[in-house]
Amino acid sequence: MVLSILAVGLQLVSIGVGGEALNIYSIISLRILEFLEGGVEASNIGFVYEFIADNPLPLLGYGLGNANIFLSNVTENDSVVSYLSLYINVLYSTGVMGFGLLLFFLLRPIIRAVAKKGHSEFSQPSVFLMSYLAYLVFFGVHAEELSVPFAISAAYLTYQGTIEYGL
């Protein structure tokens, strides 16, 4: 019932795109169909995957910001182009070594939260852990920079692990 109400509501909201009005339902269905028919390559991030296939990962990277300019030059775009993914941006900006450091930074609060689960008086998963994990997915498909709300989740999880173990 909730999904039906949501579908009707999405049909009522319209957005002006290129001089024509489209409802949100048609935009979402088009994106889902593109994804189902052609995979991620058919979506708006497809050009990034073509770039990855043609350009090997650098060991030390091209530098923060320079990787975006490099992508713009390869795609022959006059504007600076976004990788639309934190992970891909870091791979090309700082290289494999920088990406390893990012993974260490991102996985540390999760490991602490999982390790403390059996020792904590709270048996339910933390809201901050759930938001942290949601941000990790979000960074893979939409944003290429860390955000303040993500930092709050990370800080809370780190603080929780520090208090629990005195680390």
C-alpha positions as protocol buffer text, in pm:
chain_id: "A"
residue {
  index: 1
  type: MET
  ca { x: 0 y: 0 z: 0 }
}
residue {
  index: 2
  type: VAL
  ca { x: 283 y: 235 z: 87 }
}
residue {
  index: 3
  type: LEU
  ca { x: 454 y: 167 z: -248 }
}
residue {
  index: 4
  type: SER
  ca { x: 128 y: 239 z: -432 }
}
residue {
  index: 5
  type: ILE
  ca { x: 87 y: 572 z: -255 }
}
residue {
  index: 6
  type: LEU
  ca { x: 452 y: 654 z: -327 }
}
residue {
  index: 7
  type: ALA
  ca { x: 410 y: 567 z: -698 }
}
residue {
  index: 8
  type: VAL
  ca { x: 103 y: 791 z: -728 }
}
residue {
  index: 9
  type: GLY
  ca { x: 280 y: 1071 z: -543 }
}
residue {
  index: 10
  type: LEU
  ca { x: 583 y: 1048 z: -770 }
}
residue {
  index: 11
  type: GLN
  ca { x: 358 y: 1076 z: -1077 }
}
residue {
  index: 12
  type: LEU
  ca { x: 212 y: 1401 z: -945 }
}
residue {
  index: 13
  type: VAL
  ca { x: 547 y: 1577 z: -898 }
}
residue {
  index: 14
  type: SER
  ca { x: 690 y: 1712 z: -1221 }
}
residue {
  index: 15
  type: ILE
  ca { x: 1032 y: 1852 z: -1306 }
}
residue {
  index: 16
  type: GLY
  ca { x: 1116 y: 2077 z: -1598 }
}
residue {
  index: 17
  type: VAL
  ca { x: 1390 y: 1920 z: -1809 }
}
residue {
  index: 18
  type: GLY
  ca { x: 1502 y: 2087 z: -2130 }
}
residue {
  index: 19
  type: GLY
  ca { x: 1175 y: 2274 z: -2185 }
}
residue {
  index: 20
  type: GLU
  ca { x: 949 y: 1977 z: -2111 }
}
residue {
  index: 21
  type: ALA
  ca { x: 793 y: 1866 z: -1784 }
}
residue {
  index: 22
  type: LEU
  ca { x: 863 y: 1510 z: -1671 }
}
residue {
  index: 23
  type: ASN
  ca { x: 729 y: 1346 z: -1358 }
}
residue {
  index: 24
  type: ILE
  ca { x: 967 y: 1183 z: -1112 }
}
residue {
  index: 25
  type: TYR
  ca { x: 812 y: 841 z: -1170 }
}
residue {
  index: 26
  type: SER
  ca { x: 902 y: 848 z: -1543 }
}
residue {
  index: 27
  type: ILE
  ca { x: 1258 y: 964 z: -1469 }
}
residue {
  index: 28
  type: ILE
  ca { x: 1314 y: 689 z: -1210 }
}
residue {
  index: 29
  type: SER
  ca { x: 1161 y: 421 z: -1434 }
}
residue {
  index: 30
  type: LEU
  ca { x: 1381 y: 530 z: -1725 }
}
residue {
  index: 31
  type: ARG
  ca { x: 1692 y: 510 z: -1506 }
}
residue {
  index: 32
  type: ILE
  ca { x: 1594 y: 166 z: -1376 }
}
residue {
  index: 33
  type: LEU
  ca { x: 1527 y: 39 z: -1730 }
}
residue {
  index: 34
  type: GLU
  ca { x: 1863 y: 174 z: -1851 }
}
residue {
  index: 35
  type: PHE
  ca { x: 2035 y: 0 z: -1563 }
}
residue {
  index: 36
  type: LEU
  ca { x: 1852 y: -331 z: -1619 }
}
residue {
  index: 37
  type: GLU
  ca { x: 1912 y: -332 z: -1995 }
}
residue {
  index: 38
  type: GLY
  ca { x: 2270 y: -209 z: -2012 }
}
residue {
  index: 39
  type: GLY
  ca { x: 2408 y: -228 z: -1660 }
}
residue {
  index: 40
  type: VAL
  ca { x: 2604 y: 55 z: -1503 }
}
residue {
  index: 41
  type: GLU
  ca { x: 2764 y: 139 z: -1838 }
}
residue {
  index: 42
  type: ALA
  ca { x: 2424 y: 256 z: -1971 }
}
residue {
  index: 43
  type: SER
  ca { x: 2378 y: 502 z: -1685 }
}
residue {
  index: 44
  type: ASN
  ca { x: 2526 y: 850 z: -1647 }
}
residue {
  index: 45
  type: ILE
  ca { x: 2846 y: 702 z: -1502 }
}
residue {
  index: 46
  type: GLY
  ca { x: 2914 y: 484 z: -1808 }
}
residue {
  index: 47
  type: PHE
  ca { x: 3180 y: 720 z: -1946 }
}
residue {
  index: 48
  type: VAL
  ca { x: 3381 y: 674 z: -1625 }
}
residue {
  index: 49
  type: TYR
  ca { x: 3388 y: 297 z: -1670 }
}
residue {
  index: 50
  type: GLU
  ca { x: 3501 y: 340 z: -2031 }
}
residue {
  index: 51
  type: PHE
  ca { x: 3778 y: 568 z: -1900 }
}
residue {
  index: 52
  type: ILE
  ca { x: 3881 y: 306 z: -1642 }
}
residue {
  index: 53
  type: ALA
  ca { x: 3894 y: 35 z: -1909 }
}
residue {
  index: 54
  type: ASP
  ca { x: 4122 y: 247 z: -2129 }
}
residue {
  index: 55
  type: ASN
  ca { x: 4347 y: 399 z: -1858 }
}
residue {
  index: 56
  type: PRO
  ca { x: 4530 y: 181 z: -1606 }
}
residue {
  index: 57
  type: LEU
  ca { x: 4534 y: 279 z: -1239 }
}
residue {
  index: 58
  type: PRO
  ca { x: 4839 y: 491 z: -1149 }
}
residue {
  index: 59
  type: LEU
  ca { x: 5054 y: 382 z: -856 }
}
residue {
  index: 60
  type: LEU
  ca { x: 5090 y: 732 z: -709 }
}
residue {
  index: 61
  type: GLY
  ca { x: 4802 y: 909 z: -885 }
}
residue {
  index: 62
  type: TYR
  ca { x: 4771 y: 1227 z: -1088 }
}
residue {
  index: 63
  type: GLY
  ca { x: 4707 y: 1455 z: -791 }
}
residue {
  index: 64
  type: LEU
  ca { x: 4390 y: 1592 z: -632 }
}
residue {
  index: 65
  type: GLY
  ca { x: 4200 y: 1788 z: -896 }
}
residue {
  index: 66
  type: ASN
  ca { x: 4447 y: 1694 z: -1167 }
}
residue {
  index: 67
  type: ALA
  ca { x: 4275 y: 1357 z: -1211 }
}
residue {
  index: 68
  type: ASN
  ca { x: 3950 y: 1538 z: -1293 }
}
residue {
  index: 69
  type: ILE
  ca { x: 4129 y: 1756 z: -1548 }
}
residue {
  index: 70
  type: PHE
  ca { x: 4286 y: 1444 z: -1698 }
}
residue {
  index: 71
  type: LEU
  ca { x: 3940 y: 1284 z: -1727 }
}
residue {
  index: 72
  type: SER
  ca { x: 3808 y: 1603 z: -1890 }
}
residue {
  index: 73
  type: ASN
  ca { x: 4088 y: 1597 z: -2146 }
}
residue {
  index: 74
  type: VAL
  ca { x: 4034 y: 1229 z: -2226 }
}
residue {
  index: 75
  type: THR
  ca { x: 3658 y: 1275 z: -2269 }
}
residue {
  index: 76
  type: GLU
  ca { x: 3723 y: 1596 z: -2469 }
}
residue {
  index: 77
  type: ASN
  ca { x: 3501 y: 1802 z: -2239 }
}
residue {
  index: 78
  type: ASP
  ca { x: 3560 y: 2175 z: -2187 }
}
residue {
  index: 79
  type: SER
  ca { x: 3429 y: 2156 z: -1828 }
}
residue {
  index: 80
  type: VAL
  ca { x: 3597 y: 1977 z: -1540 }
}
residue {
  index: 81
  type: VAL
  ca { x: 3434 y: 1634 z: -1520 }
}
residue {
  index: 82
  type: SER
  ca { x: 3348 y: 1444 z: -1203 }
}
residue {
  index: 83
  type: TYR
  ca { x: 3418 y: 1074 z: -1148 }
}
residue {
  index: 84
  type: LEU
  ca { x: 3087 y: 1050 z: -956 }
}
residue {
  index: 85
  type: SER
  ca { x: 3254 y: 816 z: -706 }
}
residue {
  index: 86
  type: LEU
  ca { x: 3482 y: 888 z: -413 }
}
residue {
  index: 87
  type: TYR
  ca { x: 3663 y: 559 z: -462 }
}
residue {
  index: 88
  type: ILE
  ca { x: 3740 y: 608 z: -831 }
}
residue {
  index: 89
  type: ASN
  ca { x: 3839 y: 971 z: -771 }
}
residue {
  index: 90
  type: VAL
  ca { x: 4081 y: 868 z: -495 }
}
residue {
  index: 91
  type: LEU
  ca { x: 4222 y: 585 z: -708 }
}
residue {
  index: 92
  type: TYR
  ca { x: 4312 y: 822 z: -990 }
}
residue {
  index: 93
  type: SER
  ca { x: 4401 y: 1121 z: -769 }
}
residue {
  index: 94
  type: THR
  ca { x: 4620 y: 953 z: -508 }
}
residue {
  index: 95
  type: GLY
  ca { x: 4688 y: 618 z: -672 }
}
residue {
  index: 96
  type: VAL
  ca { x: 4672 y: 271 z: -527 }
}
residue {
  index: 97
  type: MET
  ca { x: 4868 y: 373 z: -218 }
}
residue {
  index: 98
  type: GLY
  ca { x: 4633 y: 660 z: -135 }
}
residue {
  index: 99
  type: PHE
  ca { x: 4333 y: 435 z: -194 }
}
residue {
  index: 100
  type: GLY
  ca { x: 4478 y: 186 z: 55 }
}
residue {
  index: 101
  type: LEU
  ca { x: 4503 y: 460 z: 315 }
}
residue {
  index: 102
  type: LEU
  ca { x: 4144 y: 565 z: 245 }
}
residue {
  index: 103
  type: LEU
  ca { x: 4025 y: 205 z: 290 }
}
residue {
  index: 104
  type: PHE
  ca { x: 4212 y: 184 z: 622 }
}
residue {
  index: 105
  type: PHE
  ca { x: 4045 y: 506 z: 735 }
}
residue {
  index: 106
  type: LEU
  ca { x: 3698 y: 394 z: 622 }
}
residue {
  index: 107
  type: LEU
  ca { x: 3711 y: 37 z: 755 }
}
residue {
  index: 108
  type: ARG
  ca { x: 3853 y: 114 z: 1099 }
}
residue {
  index: 109
  type: PRO
  ca { x: 3524 y: 239 z: 1257 }
}
residue {
  index: 110
  type: ILE
  ca { x: 3335 y: -61 z: 1113 }
}
residue {
  index: 111
  type: ILE
  ca { x: 3586 y: -308 z: 1257 }
}
residue {
  index: 112
  type: ARG
  ca { x: 3565 y: -139 z: 1596 }
}
residue {
  index: 113
  type: ALA
  ca { x: 3184 y: -139 z: 1589 }
}
residue {
  index: 114
  type: VAL
  ca { x: 3171 y: -508 z: 1499 }
}
residue {
  index: 115
  type: ALA
  ca { x: 3435 y: -599 z: 1759 }
}
residue {
  index: 116
  type: LYS
  ca { x: 3252 y: -420 z: 2040 }
}
residue {
  index: 117
  type: LYS
  ca { x: 2909 y: -562 z: 1953 }
}
residue {
  index: 118
  type: GLY
  ca { x: 2948 y: -864 z: 2181 }
}
residue {
  index: 119
  type: HIS
  ca { x: 3088 y: -656 z: 2467 }
}
residue {
  index: 120
  type: SER
  ca { x: 2840 y: -371 z: 2460 }
}
residue {
  index: 121
  type: GLU
  ca { x: 2522 y: -327 z: 2658 }
}
residue {
  index: 122
  type: PHE
  ca { x: 2355 y: -224 z: 2330 }
}
residue {
  index: 123
  type: SER
  ca { x: 2268 y: -533 z: 2127 }
}
residue {
  index: 124
  type: GLN
  ca { x: 2098 y: -335 z: 1849 }
}
residue {
  index: 125
  type: PRO
  ca { x: 2302 y: -193 z: 1560 }
}
residue {
  index: 126
  type: SER
  ca { x: 2393 y: 170 z: 1603 }
}
residue {
  index: 127
  type: VAL
  ca { x: 2208 y: 432 z: 1399 }
}
residue {
  index: 128
  type: PHE
  ca { x: 2545 y: 588 z: 1334 }
}
residue {
  index: 129
  type: LEU
  ca { x: 2682 y: 259 z: 1203 }
}
residue {
  index: 130
  type: MET
  ca { x: 2386 y: 225 z: 966 }
}
residue {
  index: 131
  type: SER
  ca { x: 2427 y: 583 z: 840 }
}
residue {
  index: 132
  type: TYR
  ca { x: 2801 y: 526 z: 805 }
}
residue {
  index: 133
  type: LEU
  ca { x: 2743 y: 218 z: 590 }
}
residue {
  index: 134
  type: ALA
  ca { x: 2483 y: 403 z: 382 }
}
residue {
  index: 135
  type: TYR
  ca { x: 2738 y: 679 z: 316 }
}
residue {
  index: 136
  type: LEU
  ca { x: 2993 y: 421 z: 202 }
}
residue {
  index: 137
  type: VAL
  ca { x: 2747 y: 304 z: -63 }
}
residue {
  index: 138
  type: PHE
  ca { x: 2661 y: 666 z: -149 }
}
residue {
  index: 139
  type: PHE
  ca { x: 3028 y: 748 z: -203 }
}
residue {
  index: 140
  type: GLY
  ca { x: 3051 y: 464 z: -454 }
}
residue {
  index: 141
  type: VAL
  ca { x: 2776 y: 586 z: -684 }
}
residue {
  index: 142
  type: HIS
  ca { x: 2725 y: 958 z: -641 }
}
residue {
  index: 143
  type: ALA
  ca { x: 2966 y: 1176 z: -443 }
}
residue {
  index: 144
  type: GLU
  ca { x: 3339 y: 1210 z: -478 }
}
residue {
  index: 145
  type: GLU
  ca { x: 3408 y: 1403 z: -159 }
}
residue {
  index: 146
  type: LEU
  ca { x: 3367 y: 1319 z: 208 }
}
residue {
  index: 147
  type: SER
  ca { x: 3089 y: 1518 z: 380 }
}
residue {
  index: 148
  type: VAL
  ca { x: 3027 y: 1666 z: 724 }
}
residue {
  index: 149
  type: PRO
  ca { x: 2736 y: 1430 z: 810 }
}
residue {
  index: 150
  type: PHE
  ca { x: 2960 y: 1138 z: 722 }
}
residue {
  index: 151
  type: ALA
  ca { x: 3231 y: 1282 z: 948 }
}
residue {
  index: 152
  type: ILE
  ca { x: 2982 y: 1297 z: 1236 }
}
residue {
  index: 153
  type: SER
  ca { x: 2896 y: 928 z: 1191 }
}
residue {
  index: 154
  type: ALA
  ca { x: 3263 y: 834 z: 1166 }
}
residue {
  index: 155
  type: ALA
  ca { x: 3356 y: 1040 z: 1472 }
}
residue {
  index: 156
  type: TYR
  ca { x: 3078 y: 889 z: 1680 }
}
residue {
  index: 157
  type: LEU
  ca { x: 3175 y: 532 z: 1586 }
}
residue {
  index: 158
  type: THR
  ca { x: 3541 y: 604 z: 1656 }
}
residue {
  index: 159
  type: TYR
  ca { x: 3454 y: 765 z: 1991 }
}
residue {
  index: 160
  type: GLN
  ca { x: 3234 y: 469 z: 2082 }
}
residue {
  index: 161
  type: GLY
  ca { x: 3520 y: 226 z: 2014 }
}
residue {
  index: 162
  type: THR
  ca { x: 3766 y: 443 z: 2206 }
}
residue {
  index: 163
  type: ILE
  ca { x: 3546 y: 460 z: 2516 }
}
residue {
  index: 164
  type: GLU
  ca { x: 3465 y: 88 z: 2502 }
}
residue {
  index: 165
  type: TYR
  ca { x: 3825 y: -30 z: 2482 }
}
residue {
  index: 166
  type: GLY
  ca { x: 4019 y: 271 z: 2605 }
}
residue {
  index: 167
  type: LEU
  ca { x: 4212 y: 281 z: 2275 }
}
